[in-house]
Amino acid sequence: MMGFVWGALAGIVWGAAAALLNAFISKKCLDKGTTVAMLLGNLGRVLVDIAALGSIFLLRNSLPFRYEGALVGTAISMSLVMIVCAYRLARPDK
């Protein structure tokens, strides 16, 4: 049970880092404001998501905690932090 909790906590941190990287990509794309920038930004965010979740799966045998908890924590953290970042990016008084 504690292995799952530690994995979830590690996943929350890992997912927050991935979401902040996604927010940085989104900010740069919005600053450019072109269709090509938005398409490349979407591709970049998908690659970050795949890398964040895939790295946990690929390292599952060498992690000191349960990888299932890390996957769940990462997915939840990426979703919630990206929602908060999207609201911050959408504010006109940034």
ROSE-4610 file (N, C-alpha, C; in Angstrom, 1 decimal, always signed):
// ROSE-4610
residu = [M/M/M/M/M/M/G/G/G/F/F/F/V/V/V/W/W/W/G/G/G/A/A/A/L/L/L/A/A/A/G/G/G/I/I/I/V/V/V/W/W/W/G/G/G/A/A/A/A/A/A/A/A/A/A/A/A/L/L/L/L/L/L/N/N/N/A/A/A/F/F/F/I/I/I/S/S/S/K/K/K/K/K/K/C/C/C/L/L/L/D/D/D/K/K/K/G/G/G/T/T/T/T/T/T/V/V/V/A/A/A/M/M/M/L/L/L/L/L/L/G/G/G/N/N/N/L/L/L/G/G/G/R/R/R/V/V/V/L/L/L/V/V/V/D/D/D/I/I/I/A/A/A/A/A/A/L/L/L/G/G/G/S/S/S/I/I/I/F/F/F/L/L/L/L/L/L/R/R/R/N/N/N/S/S/S/L/L/L/P/P/P/F/F/F/R/R/R/Y/Y/Y/E/E/E/G/G/G/A/A/A/L/L/L/V/V/V/G/G/G/T/T/T/A/A/A/I/I/I/S/S/S/M/M/M/S/S/S/L/L/L/V/V/V/M/M/M/I/I/I/V/V/V/C/C/C/A/A/A/Y/Y/Y/R/R/R/L/L/L/A/A/A/R/R/R/P/P/P/D/D/D/K/K/K]
num = [1/1/1/2/2/2/3/3/3/4/4/4/5/5/5/6/6/6/7/7/7/8/8/8/9/9/9/10/10/10/11/11/11/12/12/12/13/13/13/14/14/14/15/15/15/16/16/16/17/17/17/18/18/18/19/19/19/20/20/20/21/21/21/22/22/22/23/23/23/24/24/24/25/25/25/26/26/26/27/27/27/28/28/28/29/29/29/30/30/30/31/31/31/32/32/32/33/33/33/34/34/34/35/35/35/36/36/36/37/37/37/38/38/38/39/39/39/40/40/40/41/41/41/42/42/42/43/43/43/44/44/44/45/45/45/46/46/46/47/47/47/48/48/48/49/49/49/50/50/50/51/51/51/52/52/52/53/53/53/54/54/54/55/55/55/56/56/56/57/57/57/58/58/58/59/59/59/60/60/60/61/61/61/62/62/62/63/63/63/64/64/64/65/65/65/66/66/66/67/67/67/68/68/68/69/69/69/70/70/70/71/71/71/72/72/72/73/73/73/74/74/74/75/75/75/76/76/76/77/77/77/78/78/78/79/79/79/80/80/80/81/81/81/82/82/82/83/83/83/84/84/84/85/85/85/86/86/86/87/87/87/88/88/88/89/89/89/90/90/90/91/91/91/92/92/92/93/93/93/94/94/94]
x = [+0.8/+0.0/+0.9/+1.9/+2.8/+3.5/+3.8/+4.5/+3.6/+2.3/+1.4/+1.3/+1.3/+1.2/+2.5/+3.6/+4.9/+4.9/+4.4/+4.4/+3.5/+2.3/+1.4/+2.0/+2.7/+3.3/+4.4/+5.2/+6.2/+5.6/+4.5/+3.8/+3.2/+2.7/+2.2/+3.3/+4.4/+5.5/+5.9/+6.1/+6.5/+5.4/+4.2/+3.1/+3.1/+3.3/+3.3/+4.5/+5.6/+6.7/+6.4/+5.7/+5.3/+4.3/+3.3/+2.3/+2.9/+3.9/+4.5/+5.3/+5.9/+6.5/+5.5/+4.4/+3.3/+2.8/+2.7/+2.2/+3.2/+4.5/+5.5/+5.4/+5.1/+4.9/+3.7/+2.6/+1.4/+1.6/+2.3/+2.6/+3.4/+4.4/+5.2/+4.4/+3.5/+2.6/+1.6/+1.1/+0.1/+0.8/+2.0/+2.8/+3.0/+3.3/+3.5/+2.1/+1.1/-0.2/-0.5/+0.3/+0.1/-0.5/-1.1/-1.7/-0.6/+0.5/+1.6/+2.2/+2.3/+2.8/+1.9/+0.6/-0.4/-0.4/-0.2/-0.1/+1.1/+2.2/+3.5/+3.4/+2.8/+2.6/+1.8/+0.7/-0.1/+0.7/+1.5/+2.4/+3.4/+4.0/+4.9/+4.3/+3.1/+2.4/+2.1/+1.7/+1.4/+2.7/+3.8/+5.1/+5.5/+5.3/+5.6/+4.8/+3.5/+2.6/+3.0/+3.3/+3.8/+5.1/+6.0/+7.3/+7.1/+6.2/+6.0/+5.4/+4.4/+3.8/+4.6/+5.2/+6.0/+7.2/+7.8/+9.1/+8.8/+7.6/+7.2/+7.0/+6.3/+6.1/+7.4/+8.2/+9.5/+10.4/+10.4/+11.2/+10.6/+9.4/+8.6/+9.4/+10.3/+11.1/+12.2/+12.6/+13.7/+13.2/+11.9/+11.4/+11.3/+11.6/+11.5/+10.1/+9.1/+7.7/+6.8/+5.6/+4.6/+4.4/+4.6/+4.5/+3.1/+2.1/+0.7/+0.3/+0.8/+0.5/+1.1/+2.3/+3.0/+2.3/+1.8/+1.0/-0.3/-1.0/-2.2/-1.9/-0.9/-0.5/-0.1/+0.7/+1.1/+0.0/-1.0/-2.1/-3.0/-3.2/-4.1/-3.4/-2.1/-1.4/-1.2/-1.0/-0.9/-2.2/-3.3/-4.6/-4.9/-4.7/-5.1/-4.2/-2.9/-2.0/-2.1/-2.4/-2.6/-3.9/-4.9/-6.2/-5.9/-5.2/-4.8/-4.0/-3.0/-2.2/-3.0/-3.9/-4.7/-5.6/-6.1/-6.9/-6.0/-4.8/-3.9/-3.5/-3.3/-3.0/-4.1/-5.3/-6.5/-6.9/-6.4/-6.7/-6.1/-6.9/-6.4/-5.4/-5.3/-4.3/-3.1/-2.6/-1.4/-0.3]
y = [-1.2/+0.0/+1.3/+1.3/+2.5/+2.7/+1.6/+1.7/+2.4/+2.2/+2.9/+4.4/+4.7/+6.1/+6.8/+6.2/+6.9/+7.0/+6.1/+6.2/+7.3/+7.4/+8.5/+9.8/+10.0/+11.3/+11.6/+10.6/+10.9/+11.2/+10.5/+10.8/+12.2/+12.7/+14.0/+15.1/+14.9/+15.8/+15.7/+14.5/+14.3/+14.8/+14.6/+15.2/+16.7/+17.3/+18.8/+19.3/+18.7/+19.1/+19.0/+18.0/+17.8/+18.9/+19.1/+20.1/+21.5/+21.8/+23.1/+23.3/+22.2/+22.2/+22.4/+21.8/+22.0/+23.4/+24.0/+25.4/+26.3/+26.0/+26.9/+26.8/+25.6/+25.4/+26.2/+26.1/+26.8/+28.3/+28.8/+30.2/+30.7/+30.0/+30.3/+30.3/+29.3/+29.2/+30.4/+30.7/+31.8/+33.1/+33.3/+34.5/+34.6/+33.5/+33.6/+33.8/+33.1/+33.3/+32.9/+32.0/+31.5/+30.1/+29.7/+28.3/+27.3/+27.5/+26.5/+26.4/+27.5/+27.4/+26.7/+26.8/+26.1/+24.6/+24.2/+22.8/+22.2/+22.9/+22.4/+22.3/+23.3/+23.3/+22.1/+21.8/+20.6/+19.3/+19.2/+18.1/+18.0/+19.1/+19.1/+18.7/+19.2/+18.8/+17.3/+16.8/+15.3/+14.5/+15.0/+14.3/+14.4/+15.5/+15.6/+14.7/+14.6/+13.7/+12.2/+11.9/+10.5/+10.2/+11.2/+11.0/+10.9/+11.7/+11.6/+10.3/+9.9/+8.6/+7.4/+7.5/+6.4/+6.1/+7.2/+7.0/+6.2/+6.5/+5.7/+4.2/+4.0/+2.6/+1.9/+2.6/+1.9/+1.7/+2.5/+2.4/+1.6/+1.0/+0.3/-0.7/-1.4/-2.4/-1.9/-0.7/-0.1/+1.0/+1.3/+2.3/+1.7/+2.5/+2.0/+1.9/+2.2/+2.2/+1.6/+1.5/+0.9/+1.8/+1.4/+2.2/+2.6/+1.7/+2.0/+3.3/+3.5/+4.7/+5.9/+5.8/+6.9/+7.2/+6.2/+6.5/+7.3/+6.9/+7.6/+9.0/+9.1/+10.4/+11.4/+10.8/+11.7/+12.1/+11.3/+11.6/+12.7/+12.5/+13.4/+14.8/+14.8/+16.0/+16.8/+16.0/+16.7/+17.4/+16.7/+17.3/+18.5/+18.4/+19.5/+20.7/+20.5/+21.6/+22.3/+21.5/+22.1/+22.9/+22.5/+23.3/+24.6/+24.6/+25.8/+26.7/+26.2/+27.0/+27.5/+26.8/+27.2/+28.4/+28.4/+29.5/+30.7/+30.5/+31.7/+32.2/+31.4/+31.9/+32.6/+32.2/+32.8/+34.2/+34.5/+35.8/+36.9/+38.0/+39.1/+39.9/+39.9/+40.7/+39.9/+39.1/+38.3/+39.2]
z = [+0.0/+0.0/+0.0/+0.8/+0.9/-0.4/-1.1/-2.4/-3.4/-3.4/-4.2/-3.9/-2.6/-2.2/-2.6/-2.4/-2.8/-4.3/-5.0/-6.4/-6.9/-6.2/-6.6/-6.3/-5.2/-4.9/-5.9/-6.2/-7.3/-8.6/-8.9/-10.2/-10.2/-9.0/-9.0/-9.3/-8.7/-9.0/-10.5/-11.0/-12.4/-13.3/-13.0/-13.9/-13.9/-12.7/-12.6/-13.5/-13.5/-14.3/-15.8/-16.2/-17.6/-17.9/-17.0/-17.3/-17.4/-16.6/-16.7/-18.0/-18.5/-19.8/-20.9/-20.8/-21.7/-21.7/-20.5/-20.4/-21.1/-20.9/-21.6/-23.1/-23.6/-25.0/-25.5/-24.7/-25.1/-25.1/-24.1/-24.1/-25.3/-25.6/-26.8/-28.1/-28.2/-29.4/-29.4/-28.3/-28.3/-28.6/-28.2/-28.5/-30.0/-30.7/-32.1/-32.8/-32.4/-32.9/-34.3/-34.9/-36.2/-36.1/-37.2/-37.3/-37.2/-37.9/-37.9/-36.5/-35.8/-34.4/-33.5/-33.7/-32.9/-33.2/-34.4/-34.8/-34.2/-34.4/-33.8/-32.3/-31.7/-30.2/-29.8/-30.5/-30.2/-30.3/-31.3/-31.5/-30.3/-30.0/-28.9/-27.5/-27.3/-26.0/-26.0/-27.1/-27.2/-26.9/-27.5/-27.3/-25.8/-25.2/-23.8/-22.9/-23.3/-22.5/-22.7/-23.9/-24.2/-23.5/-23.5/-22.8/-21.3/-20.7/-19.3/-18.8/-19.5/-19.1/-19.6/-20.8/-21.3/-20.5/-20.0/-19.2/-17.9/-17.3/-16.1/-16.5/-17.6/-18.0/-18.3/-19.0/-19.4/-18.3/-17.3/-16.1/-14.9/-15.2/-14.2/-13.4/-13.9/-13.2/-12.4/-12.6/-11.8/-10.8/-10.8/-9.9/-8.5/-7.4/-6.1/-5.5/-6.3/-5.8/-6.9/-6.6/-7.6/-8.8/-10.0/-11.1/-11.4/-11.0/-11.2/-10.5/-9.3/-8.6/-9.2/-9.8/-10.5/-11.7/-12.5/-13.7/-13.3/-12.3/-11.9/-11.4/-10.6/-10.1/-11.2/-12.1/-13.3/-14.1/-14.4/-15.3/-14.6/-13.3/-12.6/-12.5/-12.1/-12.0/-13.3/-14.4/-15.7/-16.0/-15.8/-16.1/-15.3/-14.0/-13.1/-13.3/-13.3/-13.5/-14.8/-15.9/-17.2/-17.2/-16.5/-16.5/-15.8/-14.7/-14.0/-14.9/-15.6/-16.5/-17.7/-18.2/-19.3/-18.9/-17.7/-17.2/-17.0/-16.5/-16.4/-17.7/-18.7/-20.1/-20.7/-20.4/-21.0/-20.4/-19.3/-18.7/-19.5/-19.7/-20.5/-19.8/-18.5/-17.8/-17.4/-18.3/-18.0/-17.8]
